[in-house]
């Protein structure tokens, strides 16, 4: 993921948020804020033959504490027109390879339970459901209603 990908990355991010089941956020940040929040070595895009970004995956640290140095939280977003085409799986596979090579032992995330496609994708890629955080936050752009979040993680099979 490069600065030149910013417009497409943020547009895909916004499209996911507009769908209502991707994030508690309602507006994509500007590129500077996005760039500052994501680890540069684990930000990837999938592109088509013409070089158009179809999806992206990125991670953030979960904590600055040394004991959590190998734990990241990830996001994966696919352009609605490319969903179901294998882009999400390719991005997750590339992220897993990237994080494994860097010594990261846990990739985690929270997914709304209604986002069944994302949950199925993650489970197929080796993530497991750890639990459900009930009524963990209010979704302001969806009538300020309480939302549950399914907490998922993938533990490295190579790092012990």
DOLOBA-591328 format. One record per residue (C-alpha): residue in three letters; chain; x, y, z. Coordinates in pm, 1 decimal. Example, Ala and Ser with C-alpha at 12.3 -4.5 7.8 and 13.67 -1.06 7.14 Angstrom:
# DOLOBA-591328
{ALA; A; {1230.0; -450.0; 780.0}}
{SER; A; {1367.0; -106.0; 714.0}}
# end
This chain:
# DOLOBA-591328
{UNK; A; {0.0; 0.0; 0.0}}
{UNK; A; {150.1; 326.6; -115.3}}
{UNK; A; {46.0; 690.0; -88.1}}
{UNK; A; {-78.6; 666.6; -446.5}}
{UNK; A; {-335.2; 408.6; -331.3}}
{UNK; A; {-486.5; 646.7; -76.1}}
{UNK; A; {-796.3; 755.9; -268.4}}
{UNK; A; {-905.4; 400.5; -355.6}}
{UNK; A; {-817.9; 262.3; -9.5}}
{UNK; A; {-1022.3; 530.5; 163.8}}
{UNK; A; {-1311.0; 494.5; -84.4}}
{UNK; A; {-1326.2; 119.3; -21.7}}
{UNK; A; {-1307.2; 184.6; 352.8}}
{UNK; A; {-1597.7; 429.6; 326.5}}
{UNK; A; {-1803.1; 186.9; 118.5}}
{UNK; A; {-1761.0; -73.1; 392.3}}
{UNK; A; {-1871.7; 172.2; 657.9}}
{UNK; A; {-2167.3; 281.2; 446.9}}
{UNK; A; {-2286.6; -81.2; 442.2}}
{UNK; A; {-2340.2; -61.7; 818.4}}
{UNK; A; {-2173.1; -385.4; 926.6}}
{UNK; A; {-1803.1; -313.4; 894.6}}
{UNK; A; {-1713.5; -58.0; 1161.6}}
{UNK; A; {-1845.4; 156.5; 1443.3}}
{UNK; A; {-1692.0; 449.2; 1255.7}}
{UNK; A; {-1905.1; 633.6; 1004.0}}
{UNK; A; {-1643.0; 824.4; 805.7}}
{UNK; A; {-1303.7; 720.7; 675.5}}
{UNK; A; {-1018.8; 925.3; 818.5}}
{UNK; A; {-796.6; 1138.8; 601.9}}
{UNK; A; {-487.0; 971.1; 461.6}}
{UNK; A; {-250.7; 1123.4; 719.6}}
{UNK; A; {-450.7; 976.4; 1008.1}}
{UNK; A; {-489.4; 639.4; 835.0}}
{UNK; A; {-118.6; 628.9; 751.3}}
{UNK; A; {-17.0; 714.4; 1108.7}}
{UNK; A; {-240.9; 445.1; 1260.5}}
{UNK; A; {-128.9; 147.0; 1047.2}}
{UNK; A; {202.0; -38.0; 1058.9}}
{UNK; A; {369.0; 29.7; 722.7}}
{UNK; A; {521.9; -316.1; 682.9}}
{UNK; A; {181.6; -490.1; 700.8}}
{UNK; A; {-35.2; -272.9; 473.9}}
{UNK; A; {-126.3; -449.7; 153.9}}
{UNK; A; {-354.3; -391.9; -143.0}}
{UNK; A; {-498.4; -625.3; -404.8}}
{UNK; A; {-509.7; -482.8; -755.3}}
{UNK; A; {-660.4; -593.5; -1084.1}}
{UNK; A; {-477.5; -616.4; -1418.0}}
{UNK; A; {-520.7; -241.3; -1471.9}}
{UNK; A; {-370.3; -160.4; -1132.2}}
{UNK; A; {-700.5; -59.9; -971.3}}
{UNK; A; {-712.4; -130.7; -598.6}}
{UNK; A; {-982.0; -390.8; -525.3}}
{UNK; A; {-922.0; -426.5; -152.6}}
{UNK; A; {-680.9; -369.9; 129.8}}
{UNK; A; {-563.2; -512.5; 459.7}}
{UNK; A; {-369.1; -334.4; 734.3}}
{UNK; A; {-276.4; -378.1; 1098.6}}
{UNK; A; {-233.0; -162.8; 1407.0}}
{UNK; A; {-56.3; -240.8; 1731.2}}
{UNK; A; {-291.3; -336.1; 2013.8}}
{UNK; A; {-55.8; -196.6; 2277.0}}
{UNK; A; {278.4; -22.2; 2312.8}}
{UNK; A; {371.0; -261.5; 2594.2}}
{UNK; A; {655.2; -497.5; 2503.9}}
{UNK; A; {461.3; -807.6; 2607.9}}
{UNK; A; {213.8; -738.8; 2326.3}}
{UNK; A; {477.1; -674.1; 2056.4}}
{UNK; A; {355.9; -977.5; 1862.1}}
{UNK; A; {-14.3; -892.5; 1870.4}}
{UNK; A; {-185.0; -679.1; 1606.5}}
{UNK; A; {-540.2; -586.5; 1519.3}}
{UNK; A; {-627.7; -601.7; 1153.2}}
{UNK; A; {-884.8; -464.6; 912.7}}
{UNK; A; {-965.1; -604.4; 570.6}}
{UNK; A; {-1193.0; -428.9; 323.0}}
{UNK; A; {-1292.0; -531.0; -29.4}}
{UNK; A; {-1460.4; -313.2; -290.3}}
{UNK; A; {-1827.2; -419.8; -300.8}}
{UNK; A; {-1794.0; -496.2; -674.3}}
{UNK; A; {-1508.1; -741.0; -601.7}}
{UNK; A; {-1661.1; -921.0; -303.0}}
{UNK; A; {-1686.9; -1296.3; -342.3}}
{UNK; A; {-1403.3; -1308.8; -596.4}}
{UNK; A; {-1123.8; -1426.6; -365.4}}
{UNK; A; {-974.4; -1082.6; -301.1}}
{UNK; A; {-1038.8; -1097.2; 74.2}}
{UNK; A; {-880.8; -1440.3; 105.8}}
{UNK; A; {-576.1; -1336.0; -96.9}}
{UNK; A; {-532.5; -1032.2; 127.7}}
{UNK; A; {-562.4; -1237.2; 447.1}}
{UNK; A; {-318.4; -1498.5; 316.4}}
{UNK; A; {-67.4; -1225.8; 228.6}}
{UNK; A; {-114.3; -1063.2; 569.3}}
{UNK; A; {-58.0; -1393.8; 746.9}}
{UNK; A; {264.4; -1449.8; 551.1}}
{UNK; A; {379.3; -1095.1; 626.2}}
{UNK; A; {308.5; -1112.1; 998.2}}
{UNK; A; {452.6; -1462.3; 1036.8}}
{UNK; A; {778.3; -1345.5; 875.5}}
{UNK; A; {789.2; -1053.8; 1121.8}}
{UNK; A; {740.3; -1269.6; 1431.4}}
{UNK; A; {384.3; -1160.6; 1503.8}}
{UNK; A; {206.3; -1436.6; 1691.7}}
{UNK; A; {-153.0; -1311.1; 1704.7}}
{UNK; A; {-373.0; -1128.9; 1453.8}}
{UNK; A; {-704.6; -1024.6; 1604.2}}
{UNK; A; {-1012.2; -826.6; 1514.5}}
{UNK; A; {-1373.7; -764.2; 1600.7}}
{UNK; A; {-1650.0; -835.8; 1350.7}}
{UNK; A; {-2018.1; -756.1; 1378.9}}
{UNK; A; {-2211.1; -1086.3; 1398.9}}
{UNK; A; {-2430.8; -973.6; 1109.2}}
{UNK; A; {-2122.2; -967.0; 884.2}}
{UNK; A; {-2146.5; -1338.6; 814.0}}
{UNK; A; {-1937.2; -1318.8; 495.4}}
{UNK; A; {-1644.1; -1171.2; 687.1}}
{UNK; A; {-1674.2; -1428.1; 963.3}}
{UNK; A; {-1680.9; -1712.8; 709.4}}
{UNK; A; {-1379.4; -1567.2; 527.5}}
{UNK; A; {-1180.3; -1536.1; 848.8}}
{UNK; A; {-1267.4; -1884.5; 969.0}}
{UNK; A; {-1163.4; -2027.3; 631.1}}
{UNK; A; {-829.4; -1845.5; 667.6}}
{UNK; A; {-759.2; -2002.6; 1007.6}}
{UNK; A; {-909.7; -1748.7; 1245.4}}
{UNK; A; {-1118.7; -1870.2; 1537.0}}
{UNK; A; {-1395.1; -1709.1; 1733.2}}
{UNK; A; {-1275.7; -1630.5; 2084.0}}
{UNK; A; {-1606.3; -1493.5; 2206.2}}
{UNK; A; {-1874.4; -1231.7; 2166.5}}
{UNK; A; {-1845.6; -894.8; 2331.2}}
{UNK; A; {-2209.8; -812.4; 2395.3}}
{UNK; A; {-2330.6; -456.4; 2357.2}}
{UNK; A; {-1970.6; -337.7; 2345.7}}
{UNK; A; {-2045.0; -9.5; 2172.3}}
{UNK; A; {-2314.5; 214.2; 2034.9}}
{UNK; A; {-2330.4; 254.9; 1660.8}}
{UNK; A; {-2397.9; 626.6; 1619.9}}
{UNK; A; {-2460.8; 612.0; 1245.9}}
{UNK; A; {-2712.3; 330.7; 1294.6}}
{UNK; A; {-2955.1; 496.2; 1534.6}}
{UNK; A; {-2715.3; 488.9; 1830.1}}
{UNK; A; {-2803.5; 124.9; 1888.4}}
{UNK; A; {-2591.5; -116.4; 2088.9}}
{UNK; A; {-2388.6; -364.2; 1882.8}}
{UNK; A; {-2225.4; -692.6; 1968.3}}
{UNK; A; {-1882.6; -776.0; 1828.2}}
{UNK; A; {-1746.0; -1124.0; 1758.3}}
{UNK; A; {-1383.6; -1128.9; 1873.8}}
{UNK; A; {-1167.5; -1337.7; 1638.8}}
{UNK; A; {-800.8; -1424.2; 1633.1}}
{UNK; A; {-543.0; -1623.0; 1443.0}}
{UNK; A; {-249.7; -1758.7; 1638.6}}
{UNK; A; {71.5; -1829.8; 1455.0}}
{UNK; A; {141.0; -2193.5; 1382.2}}
{UNK; A; {515.5; -2119.1; 1354.4}}
{UNK; A; {590.5; -1896.5; 1652.6}}
{UNK; A; {587.9; -2056.3; 1994.9}}
# end
